[in-house]
Amino acid sequence: MLLSYLQSKKGQGLAEYALILSLIAIIAIAALFFLGGQISKILSSIGAAL
């Protein structure tokens, strides 16, 4: 009984970790989508300066 309890907690922690990672990935993709043009301009000016 103790072993099954510990395994269920481990699975729950893994699921929460996966949810947090997916949320971070969605936020990063949204940030790149909205800020992509500005980032491109900055990188282009840095490349031209080099």
C-alpha positions as CSV (number, residue, x, y, z in Angstrom):
1,M,0.0,0.0,0.0
2,L,2.8,2.4,0.8
3,L,4.6,1.6,-2.4
4,S,1.5,2.4,-4.5
5,Y,1.0,5.6,-2.6
6,L,4.5,6.8,-3.3
7,Q,4.2,5.8,-7.0
8,S,1.0,7.8,-7.4
9,K,2.7,10.9,-5.8
10,K,5.6,10.5,-8.2
11,G,3.2,10.4,-11.2
12,Q,1.4,13.4,-9.9
13,G,4.6,15.4,-9.6
14,L,5.6,14.4,-13.1
15,A,2.3,15.6,-14.5
16,E,2.6,18.9,-12.7
17,Y,6.1,19.3,-14.0
18,A,4.9,18.6,-17.6
19,L,2.1,21.2,-17.2
20,I,4.5,23.9,-16.0
21,L,6.9,23.1,-18.9
22,S,4.1,23.3,-21.4
23,L,2.9,26.6,-20.0
24,I,6.4,28.1,-20.2
25,A,6.7,26.9,-23.8
26,I,3.4,28.5,-24.7
27,I,4.5,31.8,-23.1
28,A,7.8,31.7,-24.9
29,I,6.2,31.1,-28.3
30,A,3.7,33.9,-27.7
31,A,6.5,36.3,-26.8
32,L,8.4,35.4,-29.9
33,F,5.3,35.8,-32.0
34,F,4.6,39.3,-30.6
35,L,8.1,40.5,-30.3
36,G,9.7,38.8,-33.3
37,G,9.8,41.9,-35.5
38,Q,11.5,44.0,-32.8
39,I,14.0,41.2,-32.0
40,S,14.8,40.9,-35.8
41,K,15.5,44.6,-36.1
42,I,17.8,44.5,-33.1
43,L,19.8,41.5,-34.4
44,S,20.0,43.0,-37.8
45,S,21.5,46.3,-36.4
46,I,24.0,44.3,-34.4
47,G,25.0,42.2,-37.4
48,A,25.4,45.3,-39.5
49,A,27.6,46.9,-36.8
50,L,29.9,43.9,-36.8
